[in-house]
Amino acid sequence: MHRALRAKGWDAELIEIDTFDGLPQRLRPYPVVFNILHGGPGEDGTVQLLLDLMGKAYVGSGPLASALAMDKVESRKLFSGKDLPVPSWLVHSAGDLDAFLARAEGLGFPLVLKPRREGSSVGLHVVESAERLKAAACELKAQFGEFLVEAYIPGRELTVGVLERQTQPEALPIVELRPKGREVFDWKAKYTPGECEFLCPAPLSPEESARVQEVALQAHKLLGCRDFSRADIRLDPHGTPYILEVNTLPGMTEMSTLPRAAQAAGLSYEDLVDGLVRRALARLASTPAVG
């Protein structure tokens, strides 16, 4: 991304952040920030709130949308309230773990376990027995505190980028993910070269594509996302697109899924990142002065 922005004529600097101490001072000289942090304070609205308080233009969603998207419980409540399909799920926050797991077994195996507030498939488990359910639950409880158990949705793994270029967000071509030797797009499939096949545009019927893209668009709007987002979806054998989560800071390397989809839509990587920076600067220019 840094090279792409410089190729477009921007005086861009790449800043590596290993601590948030002193971050306002480090960011003060720059009129616009392209945040590519993943997980934790970089993605959950904390850094976004800091940038708002500093009056900085930045690419991506604001604090509230970032926090909602990172919180799988609150986002799913929002999706369910607007009739977007989500897998059946339960959340464990406190209380007797064995009693909770007995209820979770009622969802039927296989089951998927994941932390309440993490991205990049961190802590993701797919289990097919009560023994494995207990082991995974204890691990997640010890490491993250709160976690979800959800019904496994058989079918196809899809991801849909949503991009704002004009006044309305548009769904980009769908990417189908085919991990090798596993059923879900987990950490290894995401970050190990050769562990996943990417098909873009996904080989879907026009009707399936329209349904999947509409779910991604509705999720983007419901959360109040800005500039771009990426929805992870499972398409079941009956053609129902179940939304799993929305990422407000999707990966932005040239090989990441959203840039792949933009390329399929006729938008080069350089034009993609250039357009996002220009949108952020335009917002700053249109913000009324306070006082």
Order of alpha helices (4+ residues) and beta strands (2+ residues): alpha-alpha-beta-alpha-beta-alpha-alpha-beta-alpha-beta-beta-alpha-beta-beta-beta-beta-alpha-beta-alpha-beta-beta-alpha-alpha
